[in-house]
């Protein structure tokens, strides 16, 4: 972890991408591509920091989008653009026709409705392998009753001769063995269609840049699959893995109040600036912070909004926190900036890059006009 709490050139609040750590992740992904034969693209839903596209495009094959706006952003990378959405309106299909190279539909009816408009695009279907690997129900696309993906029973007897690919996404921050089990499930339920396709997109959730991930097993799993289906271009589209452990959110203590213990009020908001803390939920790592009771001073960290539940968690530190002191939340680049809001008009964190040479570059600051412009 890089301690940025004493950097006077970094404002608070601020998301800080560490360039060297991003490049390290991308280098590993290039190895996976080179050794497995699979191709990796960036899922913008997890990490959309387009100021880094010049770095990313040197390692990955392009980006994947979940909407027309994301597709327009993906196109700015200048490489392949893939797309999937649960449903497209007519205007969406018309806009995407000139933007994307691959597109997956969530239903046969959507394919029938839009296939002529998207005749210049390699079209596929999102399949549901009915195989669960995700621990958090909120993020499980393969759960019973899911609205995402087509079950094998729905494809029986259908003419899929115009379909070029299948898209499967059922993982969330999973290991390589989950990928292997998912491929087995795909083969078991959809194997008879695979020899006729051109590509298989295995979606995201492959957390290959985490410390304990078995990269060699992933490479061998993908190689073995491609030996069985040499006709298939295998695609992975991680979001979290690209930006995993690549930078923190810097915040500052504004006040300390007491109610059955000290509560530090920060200049950020959990609900507005790190919503997965409340939605998933999970406990973010705080630099120099430990679990309550492990260090001398316990304190609850709270956000600066009027939401009563805008509380991050309780931590312990070596000494009491004071107004003006910085608090650094680790691993805040993926699925964080992409989900922020301007709730309550709380100051939105700036965005910056800590370059590999140690220099800090402030990329973006937000002001009242950004808040006002979203409301009417």
Buried (B, 14 or more C-beta within 10 A) or exposed (E): EBEBBEBEEBBBBBBBBBBEBBBBBBEBBBBBBEBBBBBBBBBBBBBBBBEBBEBBBEBBBBBBBBBBEBBBBBBEBEBBBBBBBEEBEEEBBBBBBEBBBBBBBBBBEBBEBBBEBBEEBBBBBBBBBBBBBBEEEEBBBBBEEBEBBBBBEBBEEEEBEEBBBBBBBBBBBBBBEBBBBBBBBBBEBBEEBBEEBEBBBBBBBBBBBBEEBEBEBBBBBBBEBBEEBEEBBBBBBBBBBBBBBBBBBBBBBBEBEEEEEBBBBBBBBBBBBBBBBBBBEEEBBBBBBBEBEEBEEBBBBBBBBEBEEBBBBBBBBEEBBEEEBBBBBBBBBBBBBBBBBBBBEBBBBBBBBBEEEEEBBBBBBBEEEEBEEEEE
